[in-house]
Structure formats: structure tokens, C-alpha cells
Amino acid sequence: MDYAEIGQRIKKYRKVRNISQEQLAEMVNISATHMSHIETGVTKLSLQVLVDISVALDTSTDSLLFAPKSLSREELSATVMQADDRQLDFLSRMVSCMKACL
């Protein structure tokens, strides 16, 4: 099990939800330092902390433990929200074309 990858997924979901490391740590009743160590893979997280983090981030434990095969709705939404005007125009045209092909 790659704890650094799990930590990166936790960080990704936390950022999508616009939650700071300190806020998430408080939500799961651990120290901010411990949360930092979890996100960087320096320390292993317990099953209880994993469950608490998944509840706080409103996601499944599977999505934190395993690499997604495709973007989640949240990740897709975050990608679109962070797109500049040129990227948004391109994405819009691409989605329209793909939808017409379905």
C-alpha cells in the first residue's frame, strides 16, 4: 500500500472542497502536524482516521485508497471551474461534439 499516494488523494479531495489542512485535521480530531504527515506519506493512517477523513470529505474510502480510473464529478467540476476562458470555450465545444456523437 502506497501511503504517499493515499495522502496525495486526500490532499486532492481536500483542495477540491476548499478545506485547509488545519480544518480537516480539526474535523477528524487529529493534529495539523499529523494531517500533514498523512498527506505526505510520512506516517500511516489508522482505519478509523481513514474513515473519519472520508466522512469529512464526503467521499468513499475506496476513492482515497485506490487511484480513480476516471475523474470523479467533483474533480471534473473543479477542472471546469479552474479553466480560463480559452480552456472553457474549448471544453464546451469538445463536450458538444462528443454529445452529438452519442
N, C-alpha and C positions, 0 to 999 in steps of 0.2 A: 504494500500500500504506500503510495507516494503522498506523504503528508504536505509537502510543499505545493503539490498540485491541488490538493483539497483546500489548503489555505488560500491559494490564488482564486479558486472558485468562490470561496466565502467572501473574499475581498470584492470580487466582481459583482456578486449579488448585493453586497452591502452598498457599493457605489451606485448601482442601478437604482436602489431605493433611497439614495441620498442620505445615508446614515453614516455618521462618523464612527471610527473605531471605538472611541470612548463611549458613545451612545450604545453601540451594540454590546460592548462589554458590560455596561450597566444593565441592559435588558436581560442578559443571561447570568448576571451575578458573578462575574469574574473581573479580575483587574484588567486595566487597559494594557498593561505590560504582557499579561498572559494572552490577551487577544492578539496583540502584535506578534507574539511568538507563534501562535496558531497560524496566523496568516502568512508568516514567512517560513513555516515548516520547521522551526527550531524545536518545537515541542509537539508531542502527540496530544490529541484531544480525546477526552473520555466520551463514551457513548452518550452520557447524559448531557454533556456540553454540546455535542453534535446535534442532539435532538432539540435542545434549547435554542441553538443558533438557527436551526431550520424553521422553528416556530417563529422566532423573532423576524426572520427574513421572509416569512410566508412562502416557503419553498419546501420541497421534499428533501429528505436526507439523501435519496438517490442522486438528486441533481447536485448535491455538494460532494458526494463520494465519487461519482463517475462523470467522465467527460461527456458533454452532450453530443449527440450525433448531428444535431442541427440547433439553430438559435431558438431559444425559448421566446415566448411572446414578449416577455419583459425585456430581453436583450434586443429583440428586433425593434421594439418600441424605443428603447434607449438609443439605438443606432440611428433611427429616423429622426428622433428629437435632437440629436447632436449634429445632424447633417447641415452643411451650409446650403445656401440657395442653389448653387450649381449641382451639388450632390442630390439635393431633394428633387430637383427637376429631372435629373437622370433616373433616380429611383422611381419616380412617378411614371415616367414613360416606360420604363422596363416592366413595372408591375402591370400597367395597362396592356402591354404587348403580351405578356405571359397569360394574363387573364383571358385575353381574346383567344388564345390558343387552347385553353382548357375546354 
